[in-house]
Amino acid sequence: MAGSIDRRAFLARSAATAAGVVAAGAAGDALLGAGEAFALTNGPGRNGISTQKPKKGGSLTFGVDAEEQGFNPTTARFDEVGVMYARTVFDPLTIILPNGNWAPYLAQTVVPNATYTAWTVNLRPNVLFHDGTPCNGAALLMNFEAHLHSLLTGPVLQPVVSTISQTGPLAVTVSLKQPWIPFPFYLAGGIGGQVAYPMAPSMINAPNGGTDNPVGTGPFKFTEWIPNDHFTATANPNYWRKGMPYLNKVTYKPIPDDSARSEALQSGTIDMMITDTPQTIVIYRGNKQWSYIDDSGPVVGESDMNCVQLNLAQPPFNNPTVRLAMAKAVSPAAYARIIDIGVNPVSTGLFSPGTPYYSKTTLPAYDPAGAKKLVQQVQQQTGKPVSFALGTTNSPSAIRSQTYLAQQYTQVGMKVSTVVVQQNDYIDNALSGKFQAYTWRQFGAVNPDLNYIFWSTTTYNANGLSINMARNNDPRVEAALQVGRTSTSAQARIAAYQKVNEYFAQDLPYLWGDRATWAVVTKPTVQNFANPTTPAGQRAYALMGGSIWPTQIWISG
């Protein structure tokens, strides 16, 4: 569960394994009418929000948990670190607001036709790429076409996009095969939203797609990238958002080991860091020596959920009785308390309380005695023990989780072998169906449509490559997903995703554990890291899936 599925590797490996099937969609977006999100902080003056006049100048070193593989949005994986790299040198076309709605960003408007079967993106005037060339309709068309033909992002677009055409000096129209209501959220640039970030034509035409020398419109210009050591960018003096950025320089320093990253913050090697490790979070949460924010409060869509993903196309989990026994065998509350030391909220489905999508379901309750009876029933029917392999990755936290789960399943009469798999093989195995049960973490998204390809029957394949990795072939799920994608009624879309959540409670492709928590910790001199704004001055969503914005950060003292 925690630490068991690394989305940065998933995005990269699925593209390679699928030879063109994208692993986007574990990203973020929202539905109109969603409630205001809020975060747990260390209080005023330590919450990343400043009302003081920003101070120009200074530099920032940001400790992050992983390295990106490149900067080209059509090929790079853009996990939470990659999203922050992208927000540094590029600008997304739209941005997410705290209430879950979207607003224009680099785009001045994003407008649908009457049937939502076409969207026209109009760019802001007089915006230049870092190489001095105009960010105009011709450049945007080139970007969209590159994404349409990309091995990574193309499969998100190809099933629904009919044509893409330049319809004005600053305008591009995307015509669709069906209504696609959440389209603007794909332009917000969260995890899996690479299509959001326009590149300069010179970057697209570079021999390697400019993946090691990005040229965007963003607040900072690329200076240097030494993979696995640091990425540095300096302030863009011609940035179209006048007065921004405030920092002269920002450096991202990958430090994969969470304890080492924490030590680097405390020693002053870095100025701020991200973490999703409960044992680190408790060091800083409530410690007023540090500024702190996390996303453990209500969110507008979905959080990353820790779960066990089952392969429903293979024994023993093609048997719904076995899946029911599995669901009854483990207490999510005990898991959250013992494995994640009470930091992560318990999960009972795709959505957390406080989101518009949340509703109670018929998810089976913890019942080890009932689980044991079901296991005995299956054994009597089949003449065989209920046996399976539970896989995880090779991180200590993942193995700790695996050990605990295996013990719980064994106690109800199952025979469980444990398998530790390298991350790249882990993802390949999930895509190709070479697993029975895997600990897993996924699904963080502000709008559930970005998870469409993981849940759809159109991406299901029982015996081969399947982006629907749980291989849950439920036509009810597909019907609800289509309503969520095509209905013009916000309430109908909410109801549709509540149905998806209920169908998963019945089908049990995922056995829920707890909700992952992301936190940002900084020195007190780092100001305004949790207070991004739109070009119109509205507050924007501050912390989403482990990613923040560098544009508005400034250093005091």
Buried (B, 14 or more C-beta within 10 A) or exposed (E): BBBBBBBBBBBBBBBBBBEBBBBBBBBBBBBBBBBEBBBBBBEEEBBBBBEEEBBBEBBBBBBBBBBBBBBBBBBBBBBBBBBBBBBBBBBBBBBBBBBBBBBBBBBBEBBBEEEBBBBBBBBBEEBBBBEEEBBBBBBBBBBBBBBBEBBBBBBBBBBBBEEBBBBEEBBBBBBBEEBBBBBBBBBBBBBBBBBBBBBBBBBBEBEEBBBEBBBBBBBBBBEEBEEEEBBBBBBBEEBBBEEBBBBBBBBBBBBEEBEEBBBBBBEEBBBBBBBBBBBBBEBBBEEEEBBBBBBBBBBBBBBBBBBBBBBBBBBBBBBEBBBBBBBBBBBBBBBBBEBBEBBBBBBBBBBBEBBBBBBEBEBBEBBBEBBBBBBBBBBEEEEEEBEBBBBBBEBEBBBBBBEBBBEBBEEBBBEBEEBEBEBBEBBBBBBBBBBBBBBBBBBBBBBBBBBBBBBBBEBBBBEEBBBBBBBBBBEBBBBBBBBBBBBEEBEEBBBBBBBBBBBBBBBBBBBBBBBBBBBBBBBBBBBBBBBBBBBEEBBBBBBBBBBBBBBBBBBBE
